[in-house]
Amino acid sequence: MSGASVELASLTFSYGETRMEFDLKVPVSSVIAIMGPSGSGKSTLLNLIAGFETPQSGAVLIDGRDVSADRPAQRPISMVFQENNLFSHLNVEDNVGLGRSPSLRLTQKDRQDIADALAHTGLAGKEHRLPAELSGGERQRVALSRALVRDRPVLLLDEPFASLGPALRREMLSLVRQLHFDHDMTILMVTHHTDDAQLLADKIAFVDDGRIAAFEDTTTMFSPSAPDAFRAYIGS
Ligand SMILES: Nc1ncnc2c1ncn2[C@@H]1O[C@H](COP(=O)(O)OP(=O)(O)OP(=O)(O)O)[C@@H](O)[C@H]1O
């Protein structure tokens, strides 16, 4: 696996009176933290890239190809949400297998790849458990494993560790860092935590009032030269 560039070209979207317009160029294999006030449009931005929302105008380009007309499953993207990632009646192995085949018709190679992903995320031995028999952190590991076997060059993470305690969150961030090191995918991660961004991200996209108000290197954004609105948001 390797990454792909992601470009949003004058992408417009409205929820009633709430209007958004996004322009962004994400380099291949970079890790981007998407930060900004509550309600500014961060989740909507990821949903537009993934194809769960349809823009009014503009385009989403992945590696230069316009994917705007593609359904979510056709896009070279996988996404992990804060919660509700798993099917409660399916065991760990099958939940991960859905990343490879929606009908769970799995080849021997698929099963080997699933086993490898579960080993990679520290879940070996828990293949036959149901989601209810796992901790919150383990459930998010299953969701990450499914994203891994989907084997797509772009990974979208929408506050995937927000419900976890600080130690577990750090552990999961290290896992994401390791997965990026091993697979080199392009990652866009929504987070409100400055330490998450500083640990993982090459660049920060600051979303404010339905726009990308700043897109700079992480070191710049955490320096005195960062835009005032971002400094106010992080409380510095
Ligand atoms: N299904 C919906 N119907 C109508 N308005 C919505 C819907 N989902 C989101 N919105 C509105 O769109 C705006 C952007 O929402 P979004 O969830 O993208 O924000 P966010 O930056 O991810 O917020 P948070 O940090 O609180 O998760 C908000 O004003 C929100 O109220």
The ligand as a Tripos MOL2 file, in Angstrom:
@<TRIPOS>MOLECULE
LIG
   31    33     1     0     0
SMALL
NO_CHARGES

@<TRIPOS>ATOM
      1 N1        -27.3890   16.1410    9.4540 N.pl3     1 LIG1
      2 C1        -27.3090   17.4660    9.6260 C.ar      1 LIG1
      3 N2        -28.3580   18.2880    9.3730 N.ar      1 LIG1
      4 C2        -28.2720   19.6200    9.5190 C.ar      1 LIG1
      5 N3        -27.1660   20.2690    9.9250 N.ar      1 LIG1
      6 C3        -26.0910   19.5100   10.2220 C.ar      1 LIG1
      7 C4        -26.0940   18.0860   10.0730 C.ar      1 LIG1
      8 N4        -24.8670   17.6200   10.4330 N.ar      1 LIG1
      9 C5        -24.1450   18.6920   10.7730 C.ar      1 LIG1
     10 N5        -24.8630   19.8310   10.6380 N.ar      1 LIG1
     11 C6        -24.3940   21.2010   10.8930 C.3       1 LIG1
     12 O1        -23.3030   21.4550   10.0060 O.3       1 LIG1
     13 C7        -22.2570   22.1500   10.6840 C.3       1 LIG1
     14 C8        -20.9610   21.3600   10.6310 C.3       1 LIG1
     15 O2        -21.1160   20.1320   11.3430 O.3       1 LIG1
     16 P1        -19.9170   19.1100   11.5320 P.3       1 LIG1
     17 O3        -20.4640   17.9040   12.2040 O.co2     1 LIG1
     18 O4        -19.2380   18.9320   10.2300 O.co2     1 LIG1
     19 O5        -18.9770   19.9340   12.5170 O.3       1 LIG1
     20 P2        -17.6410   19.4730   13.2880 P.3       1 LIG1
     21 O6        -16.6380   20.5360   13.0340 O.co2     1 LIG1
     22 O7        -17.2960   18.0810   12.9160 O.co2     1 LIG1
     23 O8        -18.1280   19.5670   14.8120 O.3       1 LIG1
     24 P3        -17.6790   18.7380   16.1530 P.3       1 LIG1
     25 O9        -16.2770   19.1660   16.4740 O.co2     1 LIG1
     26 O10       -18.6620   19.2240   17.1700 O.co2     1 LIG1
     27 O11       -17.8240   17.2660   15.8350 O.co2     1 LIG1
     28 C9        -22.7690   22.4130   12.0940 C.3       1 LIG1
     29 O12       -23.3180   23.7080   12.1280 O.3       1 LIG1
     30 C10       -23.8420   21.3640   12.2840 C.3       1 LIG1
     31 O13       -24.8420   21.8260   13.1690 O.3       1 LIG1
@<TRIPOS>BOND
     1     1     2 1
     2     2     3 ar
     3     2     7 ar
     4     3     4 ar
     5     4     5 ar
     6     5     6 ar
     7     6     7 ar
     8     6    10 ar
     9     7     8 ar
    10     8     9 ar
    11     9    10 ar
    12    10    11 1
    13    11    12 1
    14    11    30 1
    15    12    13 1
    16    13    14 1
    17    13    28 1
    18    14    15 1
    19    15    16 1
    20    16    17 2
    21    16    18 1
    22    16    19 1
    23    19    20 1
    24    20    21 2
    25    20    22 1
    26    20    23 1
    27    23    24 1
    28    24    25 2
    29    24    26 1
    30    24    27 1
    31    28    29 1
    32    28    30 1
    33    30    31 1
@<TRIPOS>SUBSTRUCTURE
     1 LIG1         1 GROUP 0 **** ****
